[in-house]
Amino acid sequence: MNPAEESPREIRVFVVEDQGLFRHFLERWLEDLPGYVLAGSARSGEEALARLEAAHPDVMLVDLNLPGIDGLEFVRAARQVRPQTRSLILSSLTDALALTRVRESGAEGYLEKDASAAQLAEALALVAAGRPCYSSRFADTLRHEARKTDAVGKILSQREQQVLAHILAGRTNREIGEIIGKSARTVEFHRANVMAKLGATGITALLARARQHGFG
């Protein structure tokens, strides 16, 4: 066969998703999607990092809310292993804090988990081709945030936003420290800064302030 007539190389996709049913759906779906091949899958960021180099994927489908290191921390760590691999974040989180973190992470795409299979296929094709792809909800939320004088990025640092997300998820300073690789004392320092910047004196007030600023 003439090299010019050879079929295009299949795009290798790696799935990182802790929910078994959804992970299995993605695995089966990719196996039937023309032009793509399942390079591997994992239930956590740590498990995925251990398999990433051998799997050599072109694109990763990554859940945002993973156990251990979250999806965005995984994306950053994965870049150190395979900087050429692109990332499409899949999540049910659509709050301003989560989406701001996605934007700042440099992930090439974002899509909600309630999207259709056709929308997912289109997003995957765009990201695989090196083009950014973010859902309309993602764009609308961040556009709304950009118009606010108290937008998240104007109040809290990226690390403080990360700590706030874990606080709102009910995690202790020790648990947060283990996830972000810092001591509980350092987390307490960030927590105090978050509370001060948002004018909160306790967790109930913090939750209210976070919602007021569009975080939760």
Phi, psi and omega in degrees: 000137176295132181307327181291341182262000181295148179294147177300148179293138179290144178278126181270126185239134179246130183258129176237102188207127183274340179278112188304315183296315181291322178299315180296324177299313181297320179299310181294321181297316180294325180296335181258357184273116182302135177089357182233155178221142178284114181276340181157175178209161180207157181266350181210165178295321180297316179296319180295318180299325180291336184254351192296314185296318179291327182283335184034064179283157173271325182222145175244134170263114191237127173288139180288319187260075180267155173288153183073231176289138183281176186301322182285324174296322177296316180302316180296317180294322181296328180297331178289332180273312181222084183297340181276351181279133180265161185231134173241113182277133175243129183202157172264358179275127181229016179284161186298322181297311181299315183289327175296320178295322177299314180300317183286341181286338183086007176302141186282344181204160178213134179215140178287152181289346178271009177291159179280165177298324179295320178294321179294318179298318179295316179297318180296319179298318180294312181296318179298329180276002178087015180253136179293147179215110179236141183297161178295326178295320177300309182297317181296318181296314182288330176295319178296318180296321182296334180278346182273138179288340182251032180303151187306316183292344180269351182251311186245148173289169180299319179294321179294323175298318180297314179296318179300318180301319180287325177298315181292339176276359176087016182275148178279168178301320181295317179296318179296317180300319179294324181287317185264000177075033178232163179285159178299328179294319177295320178297320179298323177297314179295321179299316180298321178294319179298313180299317182293316182294328180266359178067037181251144180250356180197174185295325179294316178293324179298316179299317180296317180295320180299315179294323180299324180270006177082019182278325189242000000 
